[in-house]
Amino acid sequence: MEGLKRIFHHMGGVPKTIRFDNLSAAVKKVLPNGERQLTEEFQNFVLHYGFEYEFCNPNSGNEKGTLNKLFKQIEKLDLLILDELGYIPLHKQGAELLFQIISMCYETKSIIITTNLQFGQWNHVFGNPILTEAVFARLIHHSHLIVFNGDSHRYKESVTPN
C-alpha cells in the first residue's frame, strides 16, 4: 500500500476507481465463487482514501468471449496499474494482448507499472524485441519514472523479528 500512497501523492489525488489483479496486499484468498476475501489493511486503505476498486482475473481475459468485455472495462478506467510486471514471462498471445491494452490506453489513460526489472530485461517478459520496443515507445512518451531504491518491504518484513 505504501507504493500506492506515494503514487497518489505524486499524482496530487486519488483516482475514482482502481482495478487490481489479485494483489497479495489486498486479497487474502479468492473464493470459489470469484469473490475475494480482502485483507484488513486493504479495507482500511480503501476507506481512508475513498476510492472504488475492482478485481480482474488476469488468466480469464480471453475465456468464453470475455475479451471485448475486458476492453470495455478498461476503456472506463482512469488509471490502470500493472503490478509486478515481469514476475512471470508472458506467452506470445499474452504479450500481444498486453501491448493492445497499453496501446488502447496510450495518451488517454494513466498507467502505473511496478517491476523489479531494469528496462534492458523487459525483452524477457515480452519475448520479442520489436514488441518490447513498441511497448516502451508508448510507455515512456509523456511518462514520469519513479525509482524506489533499497530493499523491498517484503524482504524487510521477512528478516525483521516479530
C-alpha positions as a printed Julia matrix, in Angstrom:
162×3 Matrix{Float64}:
   0.0     0.0     0.0
   2.98    2.27    0.53
   3.63    2.41   -3.21
   0.04    3.5    -3.88
   0.33    6.22   -1.21
   3.41    7.58   -2.97
   1.69    7.43   -6.34
  -1.38    9.28   -5.01
   0.93   11.94   -3.6
   2.84   12.22   -6.87
  -0.41   12.46   -8.86
  -1.86   15.01   -6.45
  -5.01   12.97   -5.9
  -6.73    9.61   -5.84
  -8.46    8.03   -8.87
 -12.18    7.39   -8.57
 -11.81    3.68   -9.4
  -8.77    1.39   -9.41
  -8.77   -2.06  -10.99
  -6.43   -4.58   -9.39
  -5.3    -8.07  -10.16
  -5.16  -10.37   -7.12
  -2.7    -8.1    -5.33
  -1.39  -10.01   -2.3
  -1.55   -6.9    -0.09
  -5.28   -6.65   -0.88
  -6.53  -10.22   -1.33
  -6.16  -12.91    1.31
  -7.98  -15.5    -0.73
 -10.0   -15.87   -3.92
 -13.13  -17.83   -3.05
 -14.65  -20.49   -5.37
 -17.42  -18.1    -6.49
 -14.87  -15.48   -7.58
 -15.39  -13.24   -4.54
 -12.29  -12.01   -2.75
 -11.52  -12.21    0.94
  -9.78   -8.86    1.48
  -7.01   -8.04    3.92
  -7.89   -5.7     6.76
  -5.06   -3.38    5.66
  -6.59   -3.03    2.18
 -10.09   -2.44    3.57
  -8.78    0.34    5.83
  -6.77    1.79    2.94
  -9.87    1.97    0.72
 -11.91    3.59    3.49
  -9.18    6.15    4.16
  -8.63    7.18    0.53
 -12.24    6.77   -0.61
 -11.77    5.1    -4.0
 -13.76    2.3    -5.56
 -11.97   -0.89   -6.51
 -12.49   -3.74   -8.91
 -10.63   -7.0    -9.32
  -9.92   -8.87  -12.51
  -8.84  -12.4   -13.16
  -5.68  -11.99  -15.26
  -5.97  -15.57  -16.51
  -9.51  -15.3   -17.87
  -9.35  -12.36  -20.27
  -9.88  -14.47  -23.35
 -12.12  -17.19  -21.87
 -15.72  -17.52  -23.04
 -15.58  -14.41  -25.27
 -14.92  -12.0   -22.41
 -12.08  -10.17  -24.17
 -14.42   -7.48  -25.53
 -15.92   -7.09  -22.05
 -12.41   -6.63  -20.63
 -11.63   -3.94  -23.22
 -14.86   -2.12  -22.4
 -13.99   -2.2   -18.7
 -10.51   -0.84  -19.39
 -11.99    1.96  -21.51
 -13.89    3.15  -18.4
 -10.78    3.35  -16.22
  -8.87    6.49  -15.33
  -5.89    4.52  -14.06
  -4.55    1.05  -14.94
  -2.0    -0.5   -12.58
   0.19   -3.35  -13.81
   1.77   -4.65  -10.62
   4.98   -6.69  -10.69
   5.34   -6.72  -14.48
   7.85   -9.35  -15.46
   7.31  -11.58  -12.45
   6.14  -14.2   -14.93
   7.18  -14.05  -18.61
   4.25  -13.67  -20.99
   3.5   -16.15  -23.73
   3.16  -14.7   -27.25
  -0.62  -14.2   -27.08
  -0.4   -12.61  -23.59
   2.36  -10.22  -24.71
   0.34   -9.17  -27.76
  -2.77   -8.67  -25.62
  -0.87   -6.53  -23.12
   0.53   -4.46  -26.0
  -3.02   -3.98  -27.29
  -4.17   -2.8   -23.85
  -1.23   -0.4   -23.48
  -1.88    0.94  -26.98
  -5.55    1.39  -26.13
  -4.59    3.45  -23.05
  -1.86    5.43  -24.81
  -2.4     9.18  -24.35
  -5.91    8.65  -22.93
  -5.37    6.89  -19.57
  -2.82    6.83  -16.77
  -0.81    3.64  -16.41
   1.32    2.7   -13.43
   3.72   -0.2   -13.77
   5.66   -1.69  -10.9
   8.56   -4.01  -11.61
  11.91   -5.07  -10.23
  13.31   -5.39  -13.76
  15.61   -2.95  -15.46
  14.43   -1.8   -18.88
  17.05   -3.98  -20.59
  15.41   -7.08  -19.1
  11.9    -6.37  -20.43
  12.55   -8.32  -23.63
  12.49  -11.48  -21.49
   8.93  -10.57  -20.45
   7.58   -9.84  -23.93
   9.78  -12.35  -25.77
  10.07  -10.18  -28.87
  12.41   -7.19  -29.22
  10.15   -5.39  -31.72
   7.1    -5.75  -29.48
   9.14   -4.69  -26.42
  10.34   -1.56  -28.24
   6.77   -0.7   -29.27
   5.59   -1.07  -25.66
   8.47    1.16  -24.46
   7.66    3.82  -27.02
   4.09    4.12  -25.74
   5.02    3.95  -22.08
   7.9     6.43  -21.99
   6.16    9.13  -24.05
   4.63   11.58  -21.52
   5.86    9.44  -18.61
   7.29   10.04  -15.17
   9.76    7.46  -13.9
   9.81    6.96  -10.14
  12.63    4.78   -8.85
  12.47    3.38   -5.33
  15.88    2.42   -4.01
  16.63   -0.02   -1.21
  15.28   -3.36   -0.12
  11.67   -4.24   -0.79
   9.25   -4.01    2.11
   8.56   -7.76    1.76
  12.26   -8.51    2.2
  12.5    -6.19    5.22
   9.44   -7.8     6.81
  10.81  -11.31    6.23
  14.08  -10.63    8.06
  12.68   -8.43   10.85
  11.93  -10.42   14.01
   8.37  -10.05   15.32
